[in-house]
């Protein structure tokens, strides 16, 4: 894995862990918008700096893997903090409002929250990886 990603599995996981404080701070409403913005953008900037400094062979792949790990951590953290993140239980709206039992509704919402977390983490990793790839191309041509 290290040869393909250019980073050890431990470093990949540690980079992903950098995003967890934002999830906790957001779900528990611990910070305002300014600090939240720093917590949103700082981890991907660190990811970018690490892959550029290490000159990983494929930054798009490497940071997509970091993003997938981040998505898993995001999903787990949201699930663990679910009861603290909402003042009242979230509910389906529109045509689905009241169509399911409360337990089924909660399960649907939690499953979609997990899917959303995985997609978000992967997308953040892939976009950051694409930026790193482009910067690497610019660096090689100059």
Contact map, one row per residue, 1 for C-alpha under 8 A:
1111111110000000000000000000000000000000000000000000000000000000000000000000000000000000000000000000000000000000000000000000000000000000000000
1111111110000000000000000000000000000000000000000000000000000000000000000000000000000000000000000000000000000000000000000000000000000000000000
1111111000000000000000000000000000000000000000000000000000000000000000000000000000000000000000000000000000000000000000000000000000000000000000
1111110000000000000000000000000000000000000000000000000011000000000000000000000000000000000000000000000000000000000000000000000000000000000000
1111111100000000000000000000000000000000000000000000000111101100000000000000000000000000000000000000000000000000000000000000000000000000000000
1111111100000000000000000000000000000000000000000000011111000100000000000000000000000000000000000000000000000000000000000000000000000000000000
1110111110110000000000000000000000000000000000000000000100000100000000000000000000000000000000000000000000000000000000000000000000000000000000
1100111111110000000000000000000000000000000000000000000000000000000000000000000000000000000000000000000000000000000000000000000000000000000000
1100001111111000000000000000000000000000000000000000000000000000000000000000000000000000000000000000000000000000000000000000000000000000000000
0000000111111100000000000000000000000000000000000000000000000000000000000000000000000000000000000000000000000000000000000000000000000000000000
0000001111111110000000000000000000000000000000000000000000000000000000000000000000000000000000000000000000000000000000000000000000000000000000
0000001111111111000000000000000000000000000000000000000000000000110010000000000000000000000000000000000000000000000000000000000000000000000000
0000000011111111100000000000000000000000000000000000000000000000010011000000000000000000000000000000000000000000000000000000000000000000000000
0000000001111111110000000000000000000000000000000000000000000000000000000000000000000000000000000000000000000000000000000000000000000000000000
0000000000111111111000000000000000000000001001100000000000000000010000000000000000000000000000000000000000000000000000000000000000000000000000
0000000000011111111100000000000000000000001000000000000000000000011011001000000000000000000000000000000000000000000000000000000000000000000000
0000000000001111111100000000000000000000000000000000000000000000000001001000000000000000000000000000000000000000000000000000000000000000000000
0000000000000111111110000000000000000000001000000000000000000000000000000000000000000000000000000000000000000000000000000000000000000000000000
0000000000000011111111100000000000000011001000000000000000000000000001000100000000000000000000000000000000000000000000000000000000000000000000
0000000000000001111111110000000000000000000000000000000000000000000001001100100000000000000000000000000000000000000000000000000000000000000000
0000000000000000011111111000000000000010000000000000000000000000000000000000000000000000000000000000000000000000000000000000000000000000000000
0000000000000000001111111100000000010011000000000000000000000000000000000000000000000000000000000000000000000000000000000000000000000000000000
0000000000000000001111111110000000000000000000000000000000000000000000000100110000000000000000000000000000000000000000000000000000000000000000
0000000000000000000111111111000000000000000000000000000000000000000000000000110010000000000000000000000000000000000000000000000000000000000000
0000000000000000000011111111111000010000000000000000000000000000000000000000000000000000000000000000000000000000000000000000000000000000000000
0000000000000000000001111111111000010000000000000000000000000000000000000000000000000000000000000000000000000000000000000000000000000000000000
0000000000000000000000111111110000000000000000000000000000000000000000000000010011011000000000000000000000000000000000000000000000000000000000
0000000000000000000000011111110000000000000000000000000000000000000000000000000010011000000000000000000000000000000000000000000000000000000000
0000000000000000000000001111111100000000000000000000000000000000000000000000000000001000000000000000000000000000000000000000000000000000000000
0000000000000000000000001111111100000000000000000000000000000000000000000000000000000000000000000000000000000000000000000000000000000000000000
0000000000000000000000001100111111110000000000000000000000000000000000000000000000000000000000000000000000000000000000000000000000000000000000
0000000000000000000000000000111111110000000000000000000000000000000000000000000000000000000000000000000000000000000000000000000000000000000000
0000000000000000000000000000001111111000000000000000000000000000000000000000000000000000000000000000000000000000000000000000000000000000000000
0000000000000000000000000000001111111100000000000000000000000000000000000000000000000000000000000000000000000000000000000000000000000000000000
0000000000000000000000000000001111111110000000000000000000000000000000000000000000000000000000000000000000000000000000000000000000000000000000
0000000000000000000001001100001111111111000000000000000000000000000000000000000000000000000000000000000000000000000000000000000000000000000000
0000000000000000000000000000000011111111100000000000000000000000000000000000000000000000000000000000000000000000000000000000000000000000000000
0000000000000000000000000000000001111111110000000000000000000000000000000000000000000000000000000000000000000000000000000000000000000000000000
0000000000000000001011000000000000111111111000000000000000000000000000000000000000000000000000000000000000000000000000000000000000000000000000
0000000000000000001001000000000000011111111100000000000000000000000000000000000000000000000000000000000000000000000000000000000000000000000000
0000000000000000000000000000000000001111111110000000000000000000000000000000000000000000000000000000000000000000000000000000000000000000000000
0000000000000000000000000000000000000111111111000000000000000000000000000000000000000000000000000000000000000000000000000000000000000000000000
0000000000000011011000000000000000000011111111100000000000000000000000000000000000000000000000000000000000000000000000000000000000000000000000
0000000000000000000000000000000000000001111111110000000000000000000000000000000000000000000000000000000000000000000000000001100100000000000000
0000000000000000000000000000000000000000111111111000000000000000000000000000000000000000000000000000000000000000000000000000000000000000000000
0000000000000010000000000000000000000000011111111100000000000000000000000000000000000000000000000000000000000000000000000000000000000000000000
0000000000000010000000000000000000000000001111111110000000000010000000000000000000000000000000000000000000000000000000000000000100000000000000
0000000000000000000000000000000000000000000111111111000000000000000000000000000000000000000000000000000000000000000000000000000110110000000000
0000000000000000000000000000000000000000000011111111100000000000000000000000000000000000000000000000000000000000000000000000000000000000000000
0000000000000000000000000000000000000000000001111111110000000000000000000000000000000000000000000000000000000000000000000000000000000000000000
0000000000000000000000000000000000000000000000111111111100100100000000000000000000000000000000000000000000000000000000000000000000010000000000
0000000000000000000000000000000000000000000000011111111100000000000000000000000000000000000000000000000000000000000000000000000000010001000000
0000000000000000000000000000000000000000000000001111111000000000000000000000000000000000000000000000000000000000000000000000000000000000000000
0000010000000000000000000000000000000000000000000111111100000000000000000000000000000000000000000000000000000000000000000000000000000000000000
0000010000000000000000000000000000000000000000000011111110000000000000000000000000000000000000000000000000000000000000000000000000000000000000
0000111000000000000000000000000000000000000000000011011111100100000000000000000000000000000000000000000000000000000000000000000000000000000000
0001110000000000000000000000000000000000000000000000001111100000000000000000000000000000000000000000000000000000000000000000000000000000000000
0001110000000000000000000000000000000000000000000000000111111100000000000000000000000000000000000000000000000000000000000000000000001000000000
0000100000000000000000000000000000000000000000000010000111111110000000000000000000000000000000000000000000000000000000000000000011011000000000
0000000000000000000000000000000000000000000000000000000001111111000000000000000000000000000000000000000000000000000000000000110111011000000000
0000100000000000000000000000000000000000000000000000000001111111100000000000000000000000000000000000000000000000000000000000010010000000000000
0000111000000000000000000000000000000000000000000010000101111111110000000000000000000000000000000000000000000000000000000000000010000000000000
0000000000000000000000000000000000000000000000100000000000111111111000000000000000000000000000000000000000000000000000000000110110000000000000
0000000000000000000000000000000000000000000000000000000000011111111100000000000000000000000000000000000000000000000000000111110010000000000000
0000000000010000000000000000000000000000000000000000000000001111111110000000000000000000000000000000000000000000000000000100100000000000000000
0000000000011011000000000000000000000000000000000000000000000111111111000000000000000000000000000000000000000000000000000100100000000000000000
0000000000000001000000000000000000000000000000000000000000000011111111100000000000000000000000000000000000000000000000001111110000000000000000
0000000000000000000000000000000000000000000000000000000000000001111111110000000000000000000000000000000000000000000001001100100000000000000000
0000000000011001000000000000000000000000000000000000000000000000111111111000000000000000000000000000000000000000000000001000000000000000000000
0000000000001001101100000000000000000000000000000000000000000000011111111100000000000000000000000000000000000000000001001100000000000000000000
0000000000000000000000000000000000000000000000000000000000000000001111111110000000000000000000000000000000000000000011111100000000000000000000
0000000000000000000000000000000000000000000000000000000000000000000111111111000000000000000000000000000000000000000011001000000000000000000000
0000000000000001100100000000000000000000000000000000000000000000000011111111100000000000000000000000000000000000000000000000000000000000000000
0000000000000000001100100000000000000000000000000000000000000000000001111111110000000000000000000000000000000000000011001000000000000000000000
0000000000000000000000000000000000000000000000000000000000000000000000111111111000000000000000000000000000000000111011000000000000000000000000
0000000000000000000000000000000000000000000000000000000000000000000000011111111100000000000000000000000000000000010000000000000000000000000000
0000000000000000000100110000000000000000000000000000000000000000000000001111111110000000000000000000000000000000000000000000000000000000000000
0000000000000000000000110010000000000000000000000000000000000000000000000111111111000000000000000000000000000000100000000000000000000000000000
0000000000000000000000000000000000000000000000000000000000000000000000000011111111000000000000000000000000000100010000000000000000000000000000
0000000000000000000000000000000000000000000000000000000000000000000000000001111111100000000000000000000000000000000000000000000000000000000000
0000000000000000000000010011000000000000000000000000000000000000000000000000111111111000000000000000000000000000000000000000000000000000000000
0000000000000000000000000010000000000000000000000000000000000000000000000000011111111100000000000000000000000000000000000000000000000000000000
0000000000000000000000000000000000000000000000000000000000000000000000000000000111111100100000000000000000000000000000000000000000000000000000
0000000000000000000000000011000000000000000000000000000000000000000000000000000011111110000000000000000000000000000000000000000000000000000000
0000000000000000000000000011100000000000000000000000000000000000000000000000000011111110000000000000000000000000000000000000000000000000000000
0000000000000000000000000000000000000000000000000000000000000000000000000000000001111111110000000000000000000000000000000000000000000000000000
0000000000000000000000000000000000000000000000000000000000000000000000000000000000011111100000000000000000000000000000000000000000000000000000
0000000000000000000000000000000000000000000000000000000000000000000000000000000000000111110000000000000000000000000000000000000000000000000000
0000000000000000000000000000000000000000000000000000000000000000000000000000000000100111111000000000000000000000000000000000000000000000000000
0000000000000000000000000000000000000000000000000000000000000000000000000000000000000101111100000000000001001000000000000000000000000000000000
0000000000000000000000000000000000000000000000000000000000000000000000000000000000000000111110001000000011001000000000000000000000000000000000
0000000000000000000000000000000000000000000000000000000000000000000000000000000000000000011111011100000010001000000000000000000000000000000000
0000000000000000000000000000000000000000000000000000000000000000000000000000000000000000001111111100000000000000000000000000000000000000000000
0000000000000000000000000000000000000000000000000000000000000000000000000000000000000000000111111000000000000000000000000000000000000000000000
0000000000000000000000000000000000000000000000000000000000000000000000000000000000000000000011111010000000000000000000000000000000000000000000
0000000000000000000000000000000000000000000000000000000000000000000000000000000000000000000111111111000000000000000000000000000000000000000000
0000000000000000000000000000000000000000000000000000000000000000000000000000000000000000001111111111000000000000000000000000000000000000000000
0000000000000000000000000000000000000000000000000000000000000000000000000000000000000000000110011111100000000000000000000000000000000000000000
0000000000000000000000000000000000000000000000000000000000000000000000000000000000000000000000111111100000000000000000000000000000000000000000
0000000000000000000000000000000000000000000000000000000000000000000000000000000000000000000000011111111110000000000000000000000000000000000000
0000000000000000000000000000000000000000000000000000000000000000000000000000000000000000000000000111111110000000000000000000000000000000000000
0000000000000000000000000000000000000000000000000000000000000000000000000000000000000000000000000001111111000000000000000000000000000000000000
0000000000000000000000000000000000000000000000000000000000000000000000000000000000000000000000000001111111100000000000000000000000000000000000
0000000000000000000000000000000000000000000000000000000000000000000000000000000000000000000000000001111111110000000000000000000000000000000000
0000000000000000000000000000000000000000000000000000000000000000000000000000000000000000001100000001111111111000000000000000000000000000000000
0000000000000000000000000000000000000000000000000000000000000000000000000000000000000000011000000000011111111100000000000000000000000000000000
0000000000000000000000000000000000000000000000000000000000000000000000000000000000000000000000000000001111111110000000000000000000000000000000
0000000000000000000000000000000000000000000000000000000000000000000000000000000000000000000000000000000111111111000000000000000000000000000000
0000000000000000000000000000000000000000000000000000000000000000000000000000000000000000011100000000000011111111100000000000000000000000000000
0000000000000000000000000000000000000000000000000000000000000000000000000000001000000000000000000000000001111111110000000000000000000000000000
0000000000000000000000000000000000000000000000000000000000000000000000000000000000000000000000000000000000111111111000000000000000000000000000
0000000000000000000000000000000000000000000000000000000000000000000000000000000000000000000000000000000000011111111100000000000000000000000000
0000000000000000000000000000000000000000000000000000000000000000000000000010010000000000000000000000000000001111111110000000000000000000000000
0000000000000000000000000000000000000000000000000000000000000000000000000011001000000000000000000000000000000111111111000000000000000000000000
0000000000000000000000000000000000000000000000000000000000000000000000000010000000000000000000000000000000000011111111100000000000000000000000
0000000000000000000000000000000000000000000000000000000000000000000000000000000000000000000000000000000000000001111111110000000000000000000000
0000000000000000000000000000000000000000000000000000000000000000000000110110000000000000000000000000000000000000111111111000000000000000000000
0000000000000000000000000000000000000000000000000000000000000000000101110110000000000000000000000000000000000000011111111100000000000000000000
0000000000000000000000000000000000000000000000000000000000000000000000100000000000000000000000000000000000000000001111111110000000000000000000
0000000000000000000000000000000000000000000000000000000000000000000000100000000000000000000000000000000000000000000111111111000000000000000000
0000000000000000000000000000000000000000000000000000000000000000001111110100000000000000000000000000000000000000000011111111100000000000000000
0000000000000000000000000000000000000000000000000000000000000001111101100000000000000000000000000000000000000000000001111111110000000000000000
0000000000000000000000000000000000000000000000000000000000000001001000000000000000000000000000000000000000000000000000111111111000000000000000
0000000000000000000000000000000000000000000100000000000000000001001000000000000000000000000000000000000000000000000000011111111100000000000000
0000000000000000000000000000000000000000000100000000000000010011111100000000000000000000000000000000000000000000000000001111111110000000000000
0000000000000000000000000000000000000000000000000000000000011011001000000000000000000000000000000000000000000000000000000111111111000000000000
0000000000000000000000000000000000000000000000000000000000000000000000000000000000000000000000000000000000000000000000000011111111100000000000
0000000000000000000000000000000000000000000100110000000000010010000000000000000000000000000000000000000000000000000000000001111111110000000000
0000000000000000000000000000000000000000000000010000000000111111000000000000000000000000000000000000000000000000000000000000111111111000000000
0000000000000000000000000000000000000000000000000000000000110000000000000000000000000000000000000000000000000000000000000000011111111100000000
0000000000000000000000000000000000000000000000010000000000000000000000000000000000000000000000000000000000000000000000000000001111111110000000
0000000000000000000000000000000000000000000000010011000000110000000000000000000000000000000000000000000000000000000000000000000111111111000000
0000000000000000000000000000000000000000000000000000000001110000000000000000000000000000000000000000000000000000000000000000000011111111100000
0000000000000000000000000000000000000000000000000000000000000000000000000000000000000000000000000000000000000000000000000000000001111111110000
0000000000000000000000000000000000000000000000000000000000000000000000000000000000000000000000000000000000000000000000000000000000111111111000
0000000000000000000000000000000000000000000000000001000000000000000000000000000000000000000000000000000000000000000000000000000000011111111100
0000000000000000000000000000000000000000000000000000000000000000000000000000000000000000000000000000000000000000000000000000000000001111111110
0000000000000000000000000000000000000000000000000000000000000000000000000000000000000000000000000000000000000000000000000000000000000111111111
0000000000000000000000000000000000000000000000000000000000000000000000000000000000000000000000000000000000000000000000000000000000000011111111
0000000000000000000000000000000000000000000000000000000000000000000000000000000000000000000000000000000000000000000000000000000000000001111111
0000000000000000000000000000000000000000000000000000000000000000000000000000000000000000000000000000000000000000000000000000000000000000111111
0000000000000000000000000000000000000000000000000000000000000000000000000000000000000000000000000000000000000000000000000000000000000000011111
